[in-house]
Every structure is written in C-alpha cells, then in structure tokens.
C-alpha cells in the first residue's frame, strides 16, 4: 500500500526535521508489516491512508497500528469527513 511519492518524501525529511535535541525516525512500511519492524512508535501520522482501505482491511490496520504504537502513543489521521456533501471521492 502507499503512494510512490512517500519514499521520496521520507528520504528528504530527515534533513528538514533535524533540530537540536530532536530525534526523528522516518519509515515507509506496508501498513500490514508494522509489527515486523520490532519497534514501538510514539507518534504515527496518516495522511490519507485510511480512506483507501476496504471495510475489511480497516480492522486489520487498526490491530497493526495498535501493535506498533507505544503505550500512550498518538495516531494523527488526516482524512475525508463523512459529513462532506455529495457522493463522489473517497469514502469519509
């Protein structure tokens, strides 16, 4: 899963995120392989992934995400609203 631009954006991100005292780790894994990374994340950012998943894949993603987040970790999701008028575009 994922957009082909994601690896390029992640490759360019560490230098942009560098700041005194800030440690950032960027990865572009398949959403189903998060537990295989054998690490926990304090924050996960999702920009438009959930709306691309089928109804069957969403619970799998939720379980995978839960396994990858540290206790108290945060999941930030940018998605489409189900309150948006019309019936076109991605599912809200």
MIDRENDO-856216 format. One record per atom (N, C-alpha, C): atom name; x, y, z. Coordinates in Angstrom, 2 decimals, padded with zeros to 5 digits. Atoms other than C-alpha are relative to their C-alpha. Example, Ala and Ser with C-alpha at 12.3 -4.5 7.8 and 13.67 -1.06 7.14 Angstrom:
<name:N&X:000.89&Y:-001.19&Z:000.00>
<name:CA&X:012.30&Y:-004.50&Z:007.80>
<name:C&X:000.90&Y:001.20&Z:000.00>
<name:N&X:-000.82&Y:-001.19&Z:-000.06>
<name:CA&X:013.67&Y:-001.06&Z:007.14>
<name:C&X:-000.77&Y:001.09&Z:000.73>
***
This chain:
<name:N&X:000.85&Y:-001.18&Z:000.00>
<name:CA&X:000.00&Y:000.00&Z:000.00>
<name:C&X:000.88&Y:001.23&Z:000.00>
<name:N&X:-000.75&Y:-001.24&Z:-000.10>
<name:CA&X:001.09&Y:003.57&Z:-000.26>
<name:C&X:000.22&Y:000.65&Z:-001.34>
<name:N&X:-000.22&Y:-000.84&Z:001.15>
<name:CA&X:001.93&Y:006.26&Z:-002.70>
<name:C&X:001.48&Y:-000.05&Z:-000.37>
<name:N&X:-001.40&Y:000.05&Z:000.43>
<name:CA&X:005.11&Y:006.19&Z:-004.76>
<name:C&X:000.78&Y:001.23&Z:000.42>
<name:N&X:-000.71&Y:-001.20&Z:-000.42>
<name:CA&X:005.94&Y:009.72&Z:-003.63>
<name:C&X:000.44&Y:-000.09&Z:001.46>
<name:N&X:-000.34&Y:000.11&Z:-001.42>
<name:CA&X:006.13&Y:008.62&Z:000.02>
<name:C&X:001.47&Y:-000.30&Z:000.24>
<name:N&X:-001.42&Y:000.26&Z:-000.24>
<name:CA&X:009.62&Y:007.06&Z:-000.16>
<name:C&X:000.88&Y:001.21&Z:-000.29>
<name:N&X:-000.79&Y:-001.19&Z:000.35>
<name:CA&X:010.98&Y:010.18&Z:-001.86>
<name:C&X:-000.16&Y:001.07&Z:001.08>
<name:N&X:000.24&Y:-001.01&Z:-001.04>
<name:CA&X:009.36&Y:012.47&Z:000.71>
<name:C&X:000.71&Y:-000.39&Z:001.29>
<name:N&X:-000.66&Y:000.46&Z:-001.22>
<name:CA&X:010.72&Y:010.36&Z:003.56>
<name:C&X:001.51&Y:000.12&Z:-000.12>
<name:N&X:-001.44&Y:-000.15&Z:000.22>
<name:CA&X:014.21&Y:010.34&Z:002.05>
<name:C&X:000.44&Y:001.44&Z:000.24>
<name:N&X:-000.34&Y:-001.41&Z:-000.14>
<name:CA&X:014.16&Y:014.15&Z:002.07>
<name:C&X:-000.36&Y:000.58&Z:001.36>
<name:N&X:000.51&Y:-000.53&Z:-001.27>
<name:CA&X:012.57&Y:014.52&Z:005.51>
<name:C&X:001.02&Y:000.13&Z:001.12>
<name:N&X:-000.89&Y:-000.13&Z:-001.15>
<name:CA&X:015.42&Y:013.83&Z:007.98>
<name:C&X:000.76&Y:001.32&Z:000.07>
<name:N&X:-000.74&Y:-001.27&Z:-000.04>
<name:CA&X:017.41&Y:016.89&Z:006.97>
<name:C&X:-000.93&Y:001.15&Z:000.33>
<name:N&X:000.96&Y:-001.06&Z:-000.30>
<name:CA&X:014.27&Y:019.03&Z:007.17>
<name:C&X:-000.45&Y:-000.06&Z:001.45>
<name:N&X:000.46&Y:000.16&Z:-001.38>
<name:CA&X:013.37&Y:017.62&Z:010.59>
<name:C&X:001.11&Y:000.19&Z:001.02>
<name:N&X:-001.12&Y:-000.11&Z:-000.93>
<name:CA&X:016.84&Y:017.99&Z:012.07>
<name:C&X:-000.11&Y:001.29&Z:000.81>
<name:N&X:000.03&Y:-001.14&Z:-000.92>
<name:CA&X:016.77&Y:020.26&Z:015.10>
<name:C&X:000.74&Y:-000.43&Z:001.25>
<name:N&X:-000.71&Y:000.36&Z:-001.23>
<name:CA&X:018.79&Y:020.43&Z:018.30>
<name:C&X:-000.92&Y:-000.75&Z:000.97>
<name:N&X:000.75&Y:000.77&Z:-000.98>
<name:CA&X:017.58&Y:017.75&Z:020.70>
<name:C&X:-001.19&Y:-000.77&Z:-000.54>
<name:N&X:001.14&Y:000.69&Z:000.59>
<name:CA&X:015.07&Y:016.27&Z:018.25>
<name:C&X:000.48&Y:-001.24&Z:-000.75>
<name:N&X:-000.32&Y:001.23&Z:000.71>
<name:CA&X:015.32&Y:012.65&Z:017.12>
<name:C&X:-001.25&Y:-000.46&Z:-000.72>
<name:N&X:001.12&Y:000.41&Z:000.83>
<name:CA&X:013.06&Y:011.60&Z:014.29>
<name:C&X:000.41&Y:-001.20&Z:-000.83>
<name:N&X:-000.26&Y:001.19&Z:000.81>
<name:CA&X:012.84&Y:008.22&Z:012.55>
<name:C&X:-001.14&Y:-000.13&Z:-000.99>
<name:N&X:001.00&Y:000.09&Z:001.05>
<name:CA&X:011.01&Y:008.06&Z:009.22>
<name:C&X:000.08&Y:-001.38&Z:-000.65>
<name:N&X:000.05&Y:001.28&Z:000.70>
<name:CA&X:009.89&Y:004.77&Z:007.64>
<name:C&X:-001.20&Y:000.01&Z:-000.95>
<name:N&X:001.11&Y:000.17&Z:000.93>
<name:CA&X:007.64&Y:003.78&Z:004.74>
<name:C&X:-000.29&Y:-001.50&Z:-000.10>
<name:N&X:000.32&Y:001.43&Z:000.06>
<name:CA&X:006.45&Y:000.27&Z:005.62>
<name:C&X:-001.38&Y:-000.22&Z:-000.60>
<name:N&X:001.35&Y:000.39&Z:000.36>
<name:CA&X:003.46&Y:-001.55&Z:004.27>
<name:C&X:-000.80&Y:000.02&Z:001.30>
<name:N&X:000.79&Y:-000.11&Z:-001.23>
<name:CA&X:000.64&Y:-001.00&Z:006.75>
<name:C&X:-000.16&Y:-001.31&Z:000.73>
<name:N&X:000.15&Y:001.30&Z:-000.65>
<name:CA&X:000.41&Y:-004.72&Z:007.42>
<name:C&X:001.30&Y:-000.50&Z:000.61>
<name:N&X:-001.29&Y:000.48&Z:-000.50>
<name:CA&X:004.11&Y:-005.02&Z:008.27>
<name:C&X:000.52&Y:000.79&Z:001.19>
<name:N&X:-000.47&Y:-000.81&Z:-001.13>
<name:CA&X:004.31&Y:-002.55&Z:011.16>
<name:C&X:000.55&Y:-000.83&Z:001.15>
<name:N&X:-000.57&Y:000.80&Z:-001.11>
<name:CA&X:004.76&Y:-005.26&Z:013.83>
<name:C&X:001.36&Y:-000.61&Z:-000.34>
<name:N&X:-001.27&Y:000.59&Z:000.42>
<name:CA&X:007.64&Y:-006.71&Z:011.80>
<name:C&X:001.18&Y:000.97&Z:000.15>
<name:N&X:-001.07&Y:-000.97&Z:-000.23>
<name:CA&X:009.60&Y:-003.51&Z:012.41>
<name:C&X:000.65&Y:-000.20&Z:001.37>
<name:N&X:-000.50&Y:000.28&Z:-001.34>
<name:CA&X:010.07&Y:-004.72&Z:016.00>
<name:C&X:000.37&Y:001.26&Z:000.76>
<name:N&X:-000.19&Y:-001.24&Z:-000.76>
<name:CA&X:009.79&Y:-001.25&Z:017.43>
<name:C&X:-001.35&Y:000.63&Z:000.26>
<name:N&X:001.22&Y:-000.73&Z:-000.35>
<name:CA&X:007.22&Y:001.00&Z:019.01>
<name:C&X:000.19&Y:001.46&Z:-000.36>
<name:N&X:-000.05&Y:-001.40&Z:000.40>
<name:CA&X:006.39&Y:004.50&Z:017.87>
<name:C&X:-000.84&Y:000.84&Z:000.95>
<name:N&X:000.74&Y:-000.94&Z:-000.85>
<name:CA&X:005.34&Y:007.46&Z:020.00>
<name:C&X:-001.06&Y:000.73&Z:-000.80>
<name:N&X:000.95&Y:-000.70&Z:000.86>
<name:CA&X:003.53&Y:009.01&Z:017.03>
<name:C&X:000.02&Y:-000.63&Z:-001.38>
<name:N&X:000.16&Y:000.47&Z:001.37>
<name:CA&X:002.21&Y:007.78&Z:013.71>
<name:C&X:-000.90&Y:001.01&Z:-000.70>
<name:N&X:000.78&Y:-000.95&Z:000.78>
<name:CA&X:000.96&Y:010.19&Z:011.05>
<name:C&X:-000.53&Y:-000.69&Z:-001.25>
<name:N&X:000.68&Y:000.59&Z:001.15>
<name:CA&X:-001.54&Y:009.03&Z:008.44>
<name:C&X:-000.62&Y:001.14&Z:-000.79>
<name:N&X:000.56&Y:-001.04&Z:000.85>
<name:CA&X:-002.24&Y:011.42&Z:005.61>
<name:C&X:-000.69&Y:-000.65&Z:-001.20>
<name:N&X:000.80&Y:000.52&Z:001.09>
<name:CA&X:-004.98&Y:009.90&Z:003.51>
<name:C&X:000.10&Y:-001.49&Z:-000.24>
<name:N&X:-000.08&Y:001.45&Z:000.19>
<name:CA&X:-004.40&Y:006.18&Z:004.07>
<name:C&X:-001.32&Y:-000.69&Z:000.31>
<name:N&X:001.17&Y:000.74&Z:-000.47>
<name:CA&X:-007.49&Y:005.06&Z:005.98>
<name:C&X:-001.12&Y:-000.01&Z:-001.04>
<name:N&X:001.11&Y:-000.03&Z:000.97>
<name:CA&X:-009.93&Y:006.20&Z:003.29>
<name:C&X:000.24&Y:-000.88&Z:-001.21>
<name:N&X:-000.29&Y:000.88&Z:001.13>
<name:CA&X:-008.17&Y:003.97&Z:000.75>
<name:C&X:-000.19&Y:-001.48&Z:000.35>
<name:N&X:000.13&Y:001.38&Z:-000.44>
<name:CA&X:-008.66&Y:000.81&Z:002.83>
<name:C&X:-001.45&Y:-000.48&Z:-000.13>
<name:N&X:001.35&Y:000.57&Z:000.07>
<name:CA&X:-011.61&Y:-001.51&Z:002.32>
<name:C&X:-000.55&Y:-000.15&Z:001.41>
<name:N&X:000.63&Y:000.21&Z:-001.31>
<name:CA&X:-014.07&Y:-002.09&Z:005.14>
<name:C&X:000.61&Y:-001.21&Z:000.69>
<name:N&X:-000.62&Y:001.19&Z:-000.57>
<name:CA&X:-012.43&Y:-005.50&Z:005.65>
<name:C&X:001.42&Y:000.28&Z:000.49>
<name:N&X:-001.39&Y:-000.29&Z:-000.35>
<name:CA&X:-008.89&Y:-004.04&Z:005.80>
<name:C&X:000.14&Y:000.97&Z:001.17>
<name:N&X:-000.11&Y:-001.00&Z:-001.08>
<name:CA&X:-009.65&Y:-001.27&Z:008.31>
<name:C&X:000.23&Y:-000.62&Z:001.37>
<name:N&X:-000.28&Y:000.61&Z:-001.31>
<name:CA&X:-009.85&Y:-003.56&Z:011.38>
<name:C&X:001.40&Y:-000.61&Z:000.06>
<name:N&X:-001.36&Y:000.55&Z:000.05>
<name:CA&X:-006.62&Y:-005.28&Z:010.28>
<name:C&X:001.00&Y:001.12&Z:000.23>
<name:N&X:-000.88&Y:-001.15&Z:-000.17>
<name:CA&X:-004.96&Y:-001.88&Z:010.01>
<name:C&X:-000.03&Y:000.49&Z:001.45>
<name:N&X:000.11&Y:-000.46&Z:-001.39>
<name:CA&X:-006.27&Y:-000.87&Z:013.45>
<name:C&X:000.79&Y:-000.90&Z:000.94>
<name:N&X:-000.77&Y:000.94&Z:-000.84>
<name:CA&X:-004.79&Y:-004.01&Z:015.02>
<name:C&X:001.49&Y:000.18&Z:-000.21>
<name:N&X:-001.41&Y:-000.19&Z:000.33>
<name:CA&X:-001.49&Y:-003.49&Z:013.22>
<name:C&X:000.52&Y:001.29&Z:000.61>
<name:N&X:-000.38&Y:-001.29&Z:-000.57>
<name:CA&X:-001.36&Y:000.14&Z:014.29>
<name:C&X:000.13&Y:-000.09&Z:001.52>
<name:N&X:-000.04&Y:000.14&Z:-001.46>
<name:CA&X:-002.13&Y:-000.74&Z:017.91>
<name:C&X:001.26&Y:-000.74&Z:000.44>
<name:N&X:-001.21&Y:000.76&Z:-000.34>
<name:CA&X:000.76&Y:-003.22&Z:017.90>
<name:C&X:001.26&Y:000.85&Z:-000.17>
<name:N&X:-001.18&Y:-000.81&Z:000.27>
<name:CA&X:003.16&Y:-000.54&Z:016.62>
<name:C&X:000.11&Y:001.24&Z:000.88>
<name:N&X:-000.04&Y:-001.20&Z:-000.85>
<name:CA&X:002.22&Y:002.30&Z:019.00>
<name:C&X:000.47&Y:-000.32&Z:001.41>
<name:N&X:-000.40&Y:000.10&Z:-001.40>
<name:CA&X:003.93&Y:002.76&Z:022.35>
<name:C&X:-001.22&Y:000.25&Z:000.88>
<name:N&X:001.09&Y:-000.36&Z:-000.91>
<name:CA&X:001.64&Y:002.89&Z:025.39>
<name:C&X:-000.11&Y:001.52&Z:000.07>
<name:N&X:000.20&Y:-001.45&Z:000.01>
<name:CA&X:000.15&Y:006.38&Z:025.25>
<name:C&X:000.38&Y:000.66&Z:-001.31>
<name:N&X:-000.38&Y:-000.54&Z:001.30>
<name:CA&X:001.33&Y:006.77&Z:021.64>
<name:C&X:-001.18&Y:000.67&Z:-000.68>
<name:N&X:001.04&Y:-000.78&Z:000.68>
<name:CA&X:-000.60&Y:009.10&Z:019.36>
<name:C&X:-000.06&Y:-000.37&Z:-001.48>
<name:N&X:000.26&Y:000.25&Z:001.41>
<name:CA&X:-002.11&Y:008.41&Z:015.95>
<name:C&X:-000.68&Y:001.24&Z:-000.55>
<name:N&X:000.53&Y:-001.20&Z:000.61>
<name:CA&X:-002.69&Y:011.50&Z:013.81>
<name:C&X:-000.49&Y:-000.35&Z:-001.39>
<name:N&X:000.59&Y:000.38&Z:001.27>
<name:CA&X:-005.06&Y:010.99&Z:010.89>
<name:C&X:-000.60&Y:001.21&Z:-000.70>
<name:N&X:000.61&Y:-001.00&Z:000.87>
<name:CA&X:-005.88&Y:013.38&Z:008.07>
<name:C&X:-000.87&Y:-000.78&Z:-000.96>
<name:N&X:000.89&Y:000.78&Z:000.85>
<name:CA&X:-008.94&Y:012.07&Z:006.27>
<name:C&X:-001.16&Y:000.87&Z:-000.48>
<name:N&X:001.19&Y:-000.67&Z:000.50>
<name:CA&X:-012.12&Y:013.00&Z:004.48>
<name:C&X:-001.12&Y:-000.18&Z:001.01>
<name:N&X:001.12&Y:000.04&Z:-000.94>
<name:CA&X:-015.22&Y:013.77&Z:006.52>
<name:C&X:-001.20&Y:-000.71&Z:-000.62>
<name:N&X:001.23&Y:000.61&Z:000.48>
<name:CA&X:-018.34&Y:011.67&Z:006.24>
<name:C&X:-001.13&Y:001.03&Z:-000.05>
<name:N&X:000.98&Y:-001.08&Z:000.05>
<name:CA&X:-020.19&Y:015.00&Z:006.59>
<name:C&X:000.12&Y:000.82&Z:-001.27>
<name:N&X:-000.19&Y:-000.72&Z:001.25>
<name:CA&X:-018.85&Y:016.27&Z:003.26>
<name:C&X:-001.18&Y:-000.30&Z:-000.93>
<name:N&X:001.14&Y:000.26&Z:000.87>
<name:CA&X:-021.80&Y:016.75&Z:000.89>
<name:C&X:000.43&Y:-000.70&Z:-001.30>
<name:N&X:-000.26&Y:000.68&Z:001.26>
<name:CA&X:-022.06&Y:014.68&Z:-002.27>
<name:C&X:000.38&Y:-001.45&Z:000.22>
<name:N&X:-000.35&Y:001.42&Z:-000.09>
<name:CA&X:-021.28&Y:011.07&Z:-003.05>
<name:C&X:001.17&Y:-000.33&Z:-000.92>
<name:N&X:-001.16&Y:000.21&Z:000.84>
<name:CA&X:-018.08&Y:011.46&Z:-005.02>
<name:C&X:001.26&Y:-000.02&Z:000.87>
<name:N&X:-001.27&Y:000.01&Z:-000.73>
<name:CA&X:-014.46&Y:010.98&Z:-003.97>
<name:C&X:000.12&Y:-001.16&Z:000.94>
<name:N&X:-000.26&Y:001.11&Z:-000.94>
<name:CA&X:-013.00&Y:008.71&Z:-001.31>
<name:C&X:-001.06&Y:-000.07&Z:001.09>
<name:N&X:000.93&Y:000.19&Z:-001.11>
<name:CA&X:-015.11&Y:007.28&Z:001.48>
<name:C&X:000.44&Y:000.82&Z:001.20>
<name:N&X:-000.32&Y:-000.81&Z:-001.16>
<name:CA&X:-015.28&Y:009.55&Z:004.51>
<name:C&X:000.22&Y:-000.84&Z:001.23>
***
